[in-house]
């Protein structure tokens, strides 16, 4: 019997490598029993025992090997054919290498999470959930009905160039469509997608916040009807699955959505469009922490699709790639209607207003004068402030104490609509208090400005005006933003107050005035991208004015009226800003001259956190090769406490991410992480706050 057991333990068996959506893990080996041997294929879902339960994973490899004691057996093959295609598997492997996540976590991103939660075959899923009719937003349209607009000379030239590239099999480089606001980039996207359809190919079009870009969404619906599928975060798990099944079945041939739309299972892909390339919402803040731009470029290289990025204000990384000839740049320098110029921008120095009036002001005399003029002419007005709420802090006049969130190192914001003090990071809420928690004095003062306060003050200054607000608080109520925009378009609302939600996707010809309340609100943040984000936002919001027959005006209020960023945005001069900012980045070797990897550690024990962060720094220093990268820190993050956790980080700066990530893996294997410390690795972070 012992001899027989010995033979069984050494004979050759079949194994399957299974990727599970578990952090910091390699695929696990399982024995394939004879009943599954002819059914298991790479890319199919399988059920396997893991620890003390069963889990669903993806088969990523099949091999023969020697039997050894303790190898657990595959429990079930769930798909008769691969649910994950070869291209998907290759993309998942790249996501895992580039963004420091496990292969299973990458696959969990590519496939609807529903598929890891239900033990149903693909046929069973199709029978129960789809593909079914088109998304409810498309039901009213049976056939494409939209009409294409005539192209300007610049548009036609750019379109012809892109069409030649799309029809060629040799378009290795991505293309940047660098067009000023109102230059007609969307029409070029629509025509490229139409041409791609004629060639029998499919397309993806990315927008940063699809739930908010209502006009763009409706343009696509009108042009493509039920050939279109819309992916966005507001879909439930079942709705996401149904959308995925419609695409996989071939019913939907165009996918529109935010970054996750990249993973729609389109066959024969010919085009990937990424509008508003500069938007930082294209970076995911959960594992895998991928950026849609880099991921789209990789997907395009795997599928042979043309990758087109469009924006008025490219990120420095993309603009520098054009300079280095890694990306081709096409320029649209004029608005669609030739005589419609970019709006005139006037900067109002709020420090001068303060000196003159001996008090802080919310609205300068110039802004109030222009608002009154627009109201008289019945022309649309947008007022921009990138802070929501009514008062952004509450402080004691006697001792200076500021009411802060008990879980986070941030001040509480008062929201008039709910009558609550709210933390914008962890959503902690409490009722307003009368006395100072520190000295018990009844001298609490509400300070700072949010969109609610601006809306309230405008109503006092212009009592006859019809005013509405558009921010994320308003957007939480389904259909509310749509209703506000419809009323604004119909002239039933005179003025909209909003955050960055109104800076893009708004194309109302009757808007001739944009007011920016505090343009310098983000310039002092401890973030090397602060200047870039400010310039992009100011350029985008200014571009909402003057898109119709009447010229536009922009009034920008600031306490830093002579700042280089404001001056460049006033002149609509991206190249001036780019040259200046690139020099600053070069001096500090920040992107695009390097890659950053931010290793963030958090714990409720400050001592454990500090001890581990020092240990990690030493391990990284000893594991890296000389000059491979530099290690900065450890240091506390600017927001030192968040959601009850203390936070420290170590930042790596180097030239090659794919050589840096393995060093992190090796360093982590050398040290023991306390269970009280959580760790995340953010490759190419867009914020370090």
C-alpha positions in Angstrom: 0.0 0.0 0.0 2.8 2.4 0.8 4.5 1.6 -2.5 1.1 2.3 -4.3 0.7 5.6 -2.6 4.3 6.5 -3.5 3.6 5.8 -7.2 0.4 7.9 -7.1 2.2 10.8 -5.5 4.9 10.9 -8.3 2.8 10.2 -11.4 2.2 13.0 -14.0 -1.1 14.8 -13.6 -2.8 17.7 -15.3 -2.9 21.1 -13.5 -4.7 24.3 -14.0 -3.4 27.7 -12.9 -6.3 29.8 -11.5 -6.2 33.5 -10.9 -8.3 34.7 -8.0 -9.2 38.3 -7.3 -7.0 38.4 -4.2 -4.3 41.1 -3.5 -0.6 40.3 -3.8 -1.2 36.7 -5.1 0.1 34.7 -8.0 -2.2 32.1 -9.8 -2.8 29.0 -7.7 -2.3 25.4 -9.0 -5.2 22.9 -8.9 -5.4 19.3 -10.0 -7.8 18.7 -12.9 -9.9 15.5 -12.4 -10.7 13.3 -15.5 -14.3 14.7 -15.5 -13.0 18.2 -16.2 -10.0 17.5 -18.3 -11.6 18.0 -21.7 -13.8 20.9 -20.5 -11.3 23.3 -18.9 -9.8 25.9 -21.2 -7.7 29.0 -20.6 -10.0 32.0 -20.1 -13.0 30.1 -18.6 -14.4 30.5 -15.1 -13.8 27.8 -12.6 -14.8 27.0 -9.1 -12.0 26.0 -6.7 -11.5 25.5 -3.0 -9.6 28.4 -1.4 -8.8 28.4 2.3 -12.1 27.3 3.9 -14.5 28.1 1.1 -15.1 27.9 -2.6 -14.2 30.7 -4.9 -14.7 31.6 -8.6 -11.6 32.4 -10.6 -10.2 32.3 -14.2 -8.1 29.5 -15.6 -5.0 31.2 -17.0 -2.9 28.2 -17.8 -3.0 24.4 -18.1 0.0 22.1 -17.8 1.3 18.7 -16.8 3.3 18.2 -13.6 4.4 15.7 -11.0 1.7 14.9 -8.4 2.6 16.2 -5.0 0.8 15.8 -1.7 -1.6 18.6 -0.8 -2.6 19.8 -4.3 -6.3 20.5 -4.1 -8.7 19.5 -6.9 -10.7 21.7 -9.3 -14.3 21.6 -8.3 -16.2 22.8 -11.4 -15.7 24.3 -14.9 -18.4 26.9 -15.3 -17.9 27.9 -19.0 -18.0 25.7 -22.0 -16.0 28.2 -23.9 -13.6 31.0 -22.7 -15.4 34.0 -21.2 -12.1 35.9 -21.3 -10.5 36.3 -24.7 -6.8 36.1 -25.5 -6.7 39.9 -25.9 -8.4 40.3 -22.5 -5.9 37.9 -20.9 -3.0 39.8 -22.3 -4.5 43.1 -21.2 -5.0 41.7 -17.7 -1.4 40.5 -17.6 -0.2 44.0 -18.5 -2.5 45.7 -15.9 -1.1 43.4 -13.3 2.5 44.2 -14.2 2.1 47.9 -14.7 -0.3 48.8 -11.9 0.9 46.5 -9.2 -2.1 44.3 -8.7 -2.7 40.5 -8.9 -3.7 39.0 -12.2 -7.1 38.0 -10.6 -7.7 41.6 -9.5 -7.1 42.8 -13.1 -9.5 40.2 -14.4 -12.1 41.2 -11.9 -11.9 44.7 -13.4 -12.2 43.5 -17.0 -15.2 41.2 -16.4 -18.4 42.3 -14.7 -18.1 41.5 -11.0 -21.5 39.7 -11.3 -19.6 36.9 -13.1 -17.5 36.2 -10.1 -20.6 36.1 -7.8 -22.9 33.7 -9.7 -22.3 30.1 -10.7 -24.1 30.3 -14.0 -22.9 29.4 -17.4 -22.7 32.1 -20.1 -25.7 30.4 -21.8 -27.6 30.5 -18.6 -26.8 34.2 -18.1 -27.9 35.0 -21.6 -31.1 33.1 -21.1 -31.9 34.8 -17.8 -30.5 38.3 -18.3 -29.9 39.1 -22.0 -28.9 40.3 -24.4 -32.5 41.7 -24.4 -33.5 45.1 -25.7 -31.2 48.1 -25.7 -30.6 50.3 -22.7 -33.7 52.2 -21.6 -32.2 55.5 -22.6 -32.2 54.3 -26.2 -35.7 52.9 -26.3 -37.2 55.9 -28.0 -34.9 55.7 -30.9 -35.2 52.8 -33.4 -33.1 54.1 -36.2 -30.2 56.5 -36.1 -31.7 60.0 -36.8 -29.0 62.6 -36.2 -27.7 64.7 -39.1 -24.0 65.4 -39.5 -22.9 69.0 -39.5 -20.7 70.4 -42.3 -17.1 70.4 -41.4 -14.8 73.5 -41.4 -11.6 73.3 -43.3 -9.6 72.5 -40.2 -12.0 69.8 -39.1 -12.0 68.3 -42.6 -8.2 68.2 -42.7 -8.0 66.6 -39.3 -10.8 64.1 -40.2 -9.1 63.1 -43.5 -5.8 62.5 -41.7 -7.5 60.4 -39.0 -9.5 58.5 -41.6 -6.3 57.6 -43.5 -4.8 56.3 -40.3 -7.9 54.3 -39.4 -7.9 52.7 -42.8 -4.2 51.9 -42.6 -2.9 48.8 -40.8 0.2 50.8 -39.6 -1.0 53.3 -37.0 1.3 52.5 -34.1 1.1 56.0 -32.7 -1.8 57.4 -30.7 -3.1 60.7 -32.0 -3.8 63.9 -30.0 -6.6 66.0 -31.4 -5.6 69.3 -29.8 -8.6 71.6 -30.3 -9.7 74.7 -28.5 -13.1 74.7 -26.8 -15.8 74.9 -29.5 -13.6 73.7 -32.3 -15.8 70.7 -33.1 -13.9 67.7 -31.8 -17.1 65.8 -31.1 -18.3 66.0 -34.7 -15.0 64.5 -35.8 -15.4 61.6 -33.3 -19.0 60.9 -34.6 -17.8 60.8 -38.2 -14.9 58.5 -37.4 -17.2 56.1 -35.6 -19.6 56.2 -38.6 -16.8 55.3 -41.0 -15.6 52.6 -38.6 -19.1 51.1 -38.7 -19.1 51.1 -42.5 -15.9 49.0 -42.3 -17.7 46.5 -40.1 -15.7 47.5 -37.0 -16.6 48.5 -33.5 -15.7 51.6 -31.4 -15.2 52.8 -27.9 -15.7 56.4 -27.0 -14.6 57.5 -23.5 -15.9 60.5 -21.6 -14.7 61.3 -18.1 -18.2 61.7 -16.5 -20.8 60.2 -18.8 -23.6 60.6 -16.3 -23.1 64.4 -16.5 -22.2 64.9 -20.2 -25.9 64.9 -21.1 -25.5 66.8 -24.4 -22.7 64.6 -25.7 -24.7 61.5 -24.7 -27.7 62.6 -26.6 -25.6 63.5 -29.7 -24.4 59.9 -29.8 -27.9 58.5 -29.2 -29.4 60.6 -32.0 -26.6 59.5 -34.4 -26.3 55.8 -33.6 -29.5 54.7 -31.9 -29.6 51.2 -30.6 -26.2 50.4 -32.0 -24.9 52.3 -29.0 -24.4 50.9 -25.5 -23.9 53.3 -22.5 -21.7 52.1 -19.6 -21.5 54.2 -16.4 -21.2 53.8 -12.7 -24.9 54.3 -11.9 -25.9 51.0 -13.5 -26.7 48.2 -11.0 -24.8 44.9 -11.1 -27.6 43.3 -13.2 -27.7 46.3 -15.6 -24.0 46.2 -16.0 -24.2 42.5 -16.8 -27.0 43.1 -19.4 -25.0 45.8 -21.1 -22.0 43.5 -21.2 -24.0 40.7 -22.6 -25.5 43.0 -25.3 -22.0 44.0 -26.4 -20.7 40.4 -26.3 -23.6 39.2 -28.4 -22.8 41.8 -31.1 -26.1 43.7 -30.7 -24.2 46.8 -29.5 -21.3 47.9 -31.7 -20.4 51.3 -30.1 -19.7 51.7 -26.4 -19.8 55.1 -24.7 -18.8 55.6 -21.1 -16.2 56.5 -18.6 -12.9 54.6 -18.0 -14.6 51.2 -17.4 -16.1 51.2 -20.9 -12.6 50.2 -22.1 -13.3 46.7 -21.0 -16.5 46.2 -23.0 -16.1 42.8 -24.9 -16.2 44.3 -28.4 -15.0 42.1 -31.3 -13.1 43.5 -34.3 -12.3 46.9 -32.6 -11.2 49.6 -34.9 -11.3 52.8 -32.9 -10.8 54.1 -29.4 -11.7 57.7 -28.7 -10.8 59.5 -25.4 -12.4 62.9 -25.0 -11.2 65.4 -22.4 -7.9 63.5 -22.1 -6.8 65.9 -19.4 -9.4 64.8 -16.9 -8.1 63.2 -13.7 -11.3 61.2 -13.3 -9.8 58.8 -15.9 -7.6 57.5 -13.0 -9.2 54.8 -10.9 -8.8 55.2 -7.1 -9.4 51.5 -6.4 -7.4 48.3 -7.3 -6.4 48.1 -10.0 -5.5 51.8 -10.0 -5.2 52.1 -13.7 -5.3 55.2 -15.9 -7.6 55.0 -18.9 -5.1 56.8 -21.2 -2.3 54.3 -20.7 -4.7 51.4 -20.7 -6.4 52.6 -23.9 -3.0 52.9 -25.6 -2.2 49.3 -24.6 -5.6 48.0 -25.7 -5.2 49.8 -29.1 -1.8 48.1 -29.6 -3.3 44.7 -28.8 -6.3 45.1 -31.1 -4.8 47.2 -33.9 -7.3 50.0 -33.2 -6.6 53.7 -33.8 -6.4 55.6 -30.5 -7.5 59.2 -30.6 -7.3 61.6 -27.7 -9.1 65.0 -27.7 -8.8 68.0 -25.5 -8.2 71.7 -25.4 -5.7 71.4 -22.6 -3.6 68.2 -22.8 -1.8 66.8 -19.8 1.8 67.7 -19.7 2.6 64.0 -20.2 0.6 63.7 -23.4 1.9 67.1 -24.8 5.5 66.1 -24.1 4.9 62.7 -25.8 3.9 64.8 -28.9 7.2 66.7 -28.6 9.1 63.5 -28.3 7.2 62.1 -31.4 5.6 59.2 -29.5 2.1 60.8 -30.1 1.0 62.6 -33.3 -0.6 66.0 -32.8 -3.4 67.5 -34.9 -4.4 71.0 -34.1 -7.9 72.7 -34.3 -7.1 76.4 -33.6 -10.5 78.0 -34.5 -14.1 77.5 -33.4 -16.5 75.9 -35.7 -18.1 79.2 -36.7 -15.2 81.3 -38.0 -16.4 84.6 -36.6 -17.0 83.2 -33.1 -13.8 84.0 -31.2 -12.8 82.7 -27.8 -14.2 84.9 -25.0 -12.4 87.9 -23.6 -11.1 87.1 -20.1 -10.8 89.8 -17.5 -9.0 89.2 -14.2 -10.3 91.0 -11.1 -7.8 91.4 -8.3 -9.8 90.7 -5.1 -7.0 92.0 -2.9 -7.6 95.4 -4.5 -11.3 95.1 -3.9 -10.5 94.3 -0.2 -8.3 97.4 0.1 -11.0 99.6 -1.4 -14.0 98.2 0.6 -12.1 97.2 3.8 -13.8 93.8 3.8 -13.7 90.6 1.8 -16.1 90.5 -1.1 -17.8 87.6 -2.8 -18.8 89.4 -6.0 -16.6 92.1 -7.4 -18.3 95.2 -8.8 -17.2 94.1 -12.4 -18.9 90.7 -12.0 -22.1 92.2 -10.6 -22.2 94.7 -13.4 -21.8 92.0 -16.1 -24.4 89.8 -14.4 -26.9 92.6 -14.4 -26.2 93.3 -18.1 -26.8 89.7 -19.0 -30.0 89.5 -17.1 -31.3 92.5 -18.9 -30.4 91.0 -22.3 -31.8 87.5 -21.2 -28.5 85.9 -22.0 -27.3 82.8 -20.1 -24.8 83.0 -17.1 -22.6 80.4 -15.5 -21.0 81.1 -12.1 -18.2 78.7 -11.2 -16.8 77.8 -7.8 -15.1 74.4 -7.3 -16.4 73.9 -3.8 -19.8 72.6 -2.8 -21.7 73.3 0.4 -22.6 76.6 2.1 -19.7 77.3 4.5 -16.5 75.4 4.1 -15.4 75.8 7.8 -16.7 76.7 11.2 -14.4 78.4 13.7 -14.4 79.9 17.1 -13.8 83.7 17.3 -12.5 83.4 20.8 -9.9 80.6 20.7 -9.6 79.9 17.0 -10.7 76.3 17.2 -12.0 74.8 13.8 -14.6 72.2 13.8 -13.1 69.1 12.2 -14.3 65.6 11.3 -13.6 63.2 14.1 -12.4 60.6 11.5 -10.4 62.9 9.2 -8.0 65.7 9.3 -10.3 68.1 7.5 -12.8 70.8 8.5 -16.5 70.1 8.3 -18.6 71.9 5.7 -22.0 73.3 6.5 -24.7 72.3 3.9 -27.8 74.5 4.0 -30.0 72.2 2.1 -29.6 69.4 4.7 -28.9 71.6 7.7 -25.9 69.4 8.5 -22.2 69.7 9.0 -20.6 67.2 6.5 -17.2 65.7 5.9 -16.5 65.5 2.2 -14.1 62.6 2.6 -15.9 60.1 4.9 -19.4 61.5 4.7 -19.6 61.9 8.5 -22.6 64.2 9.4 -23.7 66.0 12.5 -26.1 68.8 13.5 -24.7 72.3 13.9 -23.6 73.2 17.4 -23.9 76.5 19.3 -20.9 76.5 21.6 -17.2 75.9 20.9 -16.1 72.3 21.8 -12.8 73.7 23.0 -13.6 76.7 25.1 -17.4 76.5 25.3 -17.7 80.1 24.0 -20.9 80.8 22.0 -18.9 82.5 19.3 -18.8 80.1 16.4 -18.6 81.7 13.0 -19.3 80.1 9.6 -16.7 81.0 7.0 -15.6 80.1 3.5 -17.6 79.8 0.4 -19.4 76.9 -1.3 -21.8 76.7 -4.2 -24.8 76.9 -1.8 -23.5 80.1 -0.4 -23.0 81.6 -3.8 -26.5 80.6 -4.9 -27.9 82.2 -1.8 -25.9 85.5 -2.1 -26.8 85.8 -5.8 -30.5 85.4 -4.9 -30.1 88.4 -2.5 -28.2 90.5 -5.0 -30.5 89.7 -8.0 -33.9 88.8 -6.4 -35.7 88.6 -9.8 -33.2 86.2 -11.3 -34.0 82.5 -11.6 -31.0 80.7 -10.3 -30.2 76.9 -10.1 -27.2 75.0 -8.8 -25.4 72.0 -10.4 -23.0 70.1 -8.2 -22.6 66.5 -6.9 -25.1 67.2 -4.2 -27.7 68.0 -6.8 -26.6 65.2 -9.1 -27.4 62.6 -6.4 -31.1 63.0 -7.2 -31.8 61.1 -10.4 -33.0 63.4 -13.2 -32.5 66.6 -11.3 -29.5 67.8 -13.4 -31.3 66.9 -16.6 -34.3 69.0 -15.5 -32.1 72.0 -14.6 -30.3 71.9 -18.0 -33.6 71.6 -19.9 -35.0 74.6 -18.1 -31.8 76.6 -18.6 -31.8 75.8 -22.4 -35.5 76.9 -22.6 -34.7 80.2 -20.9 -36.7 79.3 -17.7 -33.5 79.6 -15.6 -31.2 82.6 -16.0 -28.1 81.5 -14.2 -26.5 78.3 -13.1 -24.0 78.1 -10.2 -21.8 75.0 -10.3 -18.6 73.2 -9.6 -16.3 71.5 -12.2 -19.4 69.7 -13.4 -20.3 72.8 -15.5 -16.8 73.2 -16.8 -17.2 70.6 -19.5 -20.0 69.1 -21.7 -22.0 72.4 -21.6 -22.7 73.7 -25.0 -25.5 76.4 -24.7 -25.2 79.0 -27.4 -27.1 81.6 -25.2 -24.4 81.6 -22.5 -22.3 84.7 -22.9 -21.0 85.3 -19.4 -18.9 83.0 -17.1 -17.9 84.2 -13.7 -15.2 82.5 -11.7 -15.5 83.3 -8.0 -12.1 82.2 -6.7 -9.7 81.2 -9.4 -6.8 80.5 -7.1 -8.6 78.1 -4.8 -6.3 75.1 -5.7 -3.0 76.8 -6.5 -1.7 76.6 -2.9 -2.4 72.8 -2.6 0.7 70.7 -1.8 0.4 68.9 -5.2 2.9 69.2 -8.0 -0.1 69.1 -10.5 -1.9 72.1 -8.8 -0.9 74.6 -11.5 -1.8 72.2 -14.3 -5.3 71.4 -12.8 -6.0 75.0 -12.3 -5.1 76.0 -15.8 -7.1 73.2 -17.3 -10.2 74.0 -15.3 -10.1 77.7 -16.0 -9.6 77.1 -19.7 -12.5 74.6 -19.8 -15.0 76.8 -17.9 -14.1 79.9 -19.9 -14.8 77.9 -23.1 -18.4 77.6 -22.1 -19.0 81.3 -23.0 -19.6 82.8 -26.5 -20.5 79.6 -28.4 -23.5 81.3 -30.1 -24.0 84.4 -32.1 -23.0 86.8 -29.3 -19.5 87.2 -28.0 -18.5 85.7 -24.6 -17.0 87.3 -21.6 -15.3 85.7 -18.6 -14.7 87.5 -15.3 -12.0 85.7 -13.2 -11.8 86.8 -9.5 -8.5 86.0 -7.7 -6.3 87.1 -4.8 -3.3 86.0 -7.0 -4.2 88.1 -10.0 -0.7 88.2 -11.3 0.0 84.4 -11.1 1.5 82.9 -14.3 -1.2 80.3 -14.6 -4.0 83.0 -14.6 -2.1 85.1 -17.1 -1.7 82.1 -19.5 -5.4 81.2 -19.1 -6.4 84.8 -19.7 -4.6 84.8 -23.1 -5.9 81.3 -23.9 -2.3 80.4 -24.4 -1.7 76.7 -23.7 1.7 76.7 -25.2 2.9 79.5 -22.9 1.6 77.5 -19.9 3.1 74.3 -21.2 6.6 75.7 -21.7 6.7 77.4 -18.3 5.3 74.4 -16.4 7.5 71.9 -18.3 10.6 73.7 -17.0 9.5 73.5 -13.4 8.8 69.8 -13.8 12.2 69.2 -15.4 14.0 70.9 -12.5 12.4 68.5 -10.0 12.4 65.5 -12.3 8.6 65.1 -12.0 6.4 63.6 -14.8 6.8 63.6 -17.7 10.5 63.3 -16.9 9.9 60.4 -14.6 7.3 58.0 -13.3 6.0 58.1 -9.7 4.8 55.2 -7.6 3.2 56.2 -4.3 3.2 53.5 -1.6 0.5 54.6 0.9 0.3 52.9 4.3 -2.5 53.5 6.8 -3.2 52.3 10.3 -5.2 53.2 13.4 -1.9 52.7 15.3 0.4 55.7 14.6 3.4 53.9 16.1 2.9 50.7 14.0 2.6 52.8 10.9 5.7 54.8 11.6 7.8 51.7 12.4 6.6 49.8 9.3 7.1 52.8 6.9 10.8 53.1 8.1 11.2 49.4 7.6 9.8 49.5 4.1 12.0 52.5 3.2 15.1 50.5 4.2 14.0 47.4 2.4 13.4 49.4 -0.8 16.8 51.0 -0.5 18.6 47.7 -0.1 16.7 45.9 -2.8 17.0 48.4 -5.6 20.0 48.6 -8.0 22.0 51.8 -7.9 20.3 54.7 -9.7 17.3 52.5 -10.6 15.0 54.9 -8.8 15.1 57.2 -5.8 13.1 56.6 -2.6 11.5 59.7 -1.0 10.0 59.6 2.5 8.6 58.1 4.6 6.4 61.1 5.5 2.8 61.8 6.5 0.4 62.6 3.7 -0.9 66.1 3.5 -4.3 64.8 4.8 -2.6 62.9 7.6 -5.8 61.3 9.0 -8.6 60.0 6.8 -11.6 57.9 7.7 -10.1 57.1 11.1 -6.7 56.0 9.7 -3.3 57.7 10.1 -1.6 57.8 6.7 2.1 57.8 5.7 3.7 57.3 2.3 6.9 56.4 0.5 7.3 57.8 -3.0 9.4 56.2 -5.7 10.7 58.3 -8.6 12.2 56.5 -11.6 12.3 56.1 -15.4 10.7 52.6 -15.8 7.7 51.5 -13.9 7.9 47.9 -15.1 11.4 47.6 -13.6 10.3 49.4 -10.4 7.3 47.2 -9.5 9.3 43.9 -9.1 11.6 45.7 -6.6 8.5 46.6 -4.5 7.4 42.9 -4.6 10.9 41.8 -3.5 11.1 44.4 -0.7 7.7 43.5 0.7 8.8 39.8 0.8 11.8 40.7 2.9 9.7 42.4 5.7 6.7 41.4 7.8 3.8 43.8 7.5 1.8 44.1 10.8 -1.9 43.1 10.4 -2.8 46.5 11.7 -1.2 48.3 8.7 -2.9 48.4 5.3 -0.8 49.1 2.2 -1.7 50.3 -1.3 0.5 50.9 -4.3 -0.6 53.8 -6.6 1.3 53.8 -9.9 1.4 57.2 -11.6 -0.8 59.0 -9.0 -2.8 62.0 -10.1 -3.0 63.3 -6.6 -0.8 63.0 -3.6 -3.1 64.5 -1.0 
